Amino acid sequence: MKRIIAFAAALWLVAAAHAAGKRIIEITTDDVSWIMMVNERDELTVLHFGGRIADPEPLLAWRSYRHADYGTDRMACPTAGGRNFRQPALRMTHADGDMNTELAYRSHAVERMADGVTRTSVELVDRKDAVTVTMVYTAYERENVITAHCEIFNGGRKPLRLHDFYSATLPVKASKYLLTHFYGSWAREMQVDRTLLTHGMKSIETRKGVRTTHTENPSFMLSLDTETFDENCGEVIAGALAWTGNFRINFEVDEFDLLSITGGINPYASEYELAGGERFVTPDMILTYSAEGAGGASRNLHDWARSHGVWNPSQVRPTLLNSWEGAYFDFTTETLLRMVDDAADMGLEMFVLDDGWFGREFPRNDSRAGLGDWCVNVAKLPEGIDSVARYAHGKGLKFGIWIEPEMINEKSELYRKHPDWVVQAPGREKTKIRNQWLLDLSNPAVQDFVFGVFDSTMQLSPHIDYVKWDANRHVESAGSEWLPDGRQSHFWIDYVRGFYAVLERIRAKYPDVVVQSCASGGGRVDYGALKYFDEVWTSDNTEALSRVFIQYGTNMIYPALVTGAHVSAVPNHQTGNSTPLKFRFDVASSGRLGMELQPQNMTGRERDFARRAVESYSMYRDLIASGDLYRIASPYDPDGLCALMYVSKDKSRAVVFAYCLKYRSRTLKTQLRLHGLARDRKYAVRELNVDKSRYWGDGRVLGGDLLVEKGFNPDLYKIYDSGVYYLEAQ
Ligand code: DGJ
């Protein structure tokens, strides 16, 4: 009997192979190939992700020669059931209770989306039920980035239940896998963690919702065939998930030493019912590969972000003075007008009014009241917002304002009207964080309200150019009064979809307003949010020493164009540490420069220095916004020096930043080799923000080859010594 079944199965396989036929599906960019094969069983398998292969057709004859892998180790969409025993990308219970899904290739199509952008959609169907899974790969040729997501369609009449619904699976084979990932919490975002993967599963994830990146950021770098992280050499795969909610990225090294990376929405407590005729679209997993080390992978991601990944990439992000650390909740119109004057005096381009301007019956004079009541607190600002905004414009400055529209205080008129809008599990305690609750964005009425907050805030003045969108708590005791009982587990996903639906409406109406994503600092730094936001507030920790580490980690994945970096007062309000003003400026100037302090407390000399540093920033800000980043020395290296540089695409200009993070002794001198310069060109070197340079090459014209080979040795050795050097080809 067994023999007959085996024979019948073999016949079926042959028939299937005959029906579809083995074929190669090739997704390519200028330097990267993602090569898949439809095998003899009609399964979509991944044969290669890495450097470009011009002719992959011979791979049709590919054999793994392994006898124990059941042929399932390279599935492009491994499912639960059938013969797969690895982490499934897709796990569902079908309408009839069947827990198996086995996908077979049906067809694929290639579309040209835009110049240099190609989309390949591969349709897979379950062998038994009416379920279609479309794998969508978008190749960005010039940026060497390929994004991947999938669309799950229930073609049956009855609902099915989705358990796992990852966006993409990438099988990789190397002798060693060195994973770099980014953990962190409030005021300590994007800290670099590194581990050599061993057999078994390593996952990075968040289950917090809203402040999604205050645990782990949904991104990683993977150095192949090495135990050491290298900026300039070796093969690196980097990835990031475009999702502003719970995520999970798994790295599973199996018994054959093959690594499978599976990334997507976190399945945690998120079973999703898919009705007949309904489609579930997963977020994009953004992937790149570089043979030029981690630096090459970062540059690819930055290039992609600046052409496709962030809102309005070509818009100049204004330098600014933000009122928060300078005034907190304690201000009058007069305070704000003086800040505008001071910002203008120091050459900044915008004034941003942070928290504390709203509330009627429950005025927002501290964090305990007012969230939800988005009308001007006339006791505090009797002339309204427009008078400040108009004043700023009159001084040649732009004007920005803070909102936190997803949140509600118990002490608010909104709570009195809509207690049912709060995220809550009926019958359980509604826990507060920072005295506030979260509004349930899975509810369309709440979505309308949140859109209305943005819209009505914009009506407060025709002079609002910038909105800082904050979110100061995460989800606890998840639950929704809106979602039906059987669909409570949809909450985590529907919240994010509701958030995006609101942002879609906002961007349709306000395409040019600069909007910052802030969530207690860098709690919402991801490419899902950046599709709608111009920039992020990188961290509430504005202390320059901590910022060197935070910005170093953040800019591994996200470009400096989007990373807000502010000079604040000393001692620093978060860490208590005092660093020199020059160090603070030199660190903040490697991102989107701003200030966040009370300028009235600065001395005349400090203001002069600020004016000078802001002015010099204008010489190279375009390099920060669109240049190539080269990390020269890591702040994590034990010798206590951090250095990085930005080089223009045509290599005609560069800016170098160097920071001493500890006393390095007079005998251990700085020696840095520059990168990215044209070896055959000569560069005039000029140190900025100093009267007397501590670099012998200042004011000289030096060869690109000399700077690359012999290097660059400014006399920096004391803690908080720093330098900014501007290079211009002659
Ligand atoms: C947290 C943000 O990260 C700060 O910059 C500031 O806007 C406060 N919230 C205001 O409440």
Residues whose N, C-alpha, C, O or C-beta is under 5 A from the ligand:
A	BS01	DGJ	W324 D354 D355 D470 C518 S520 G521 D540
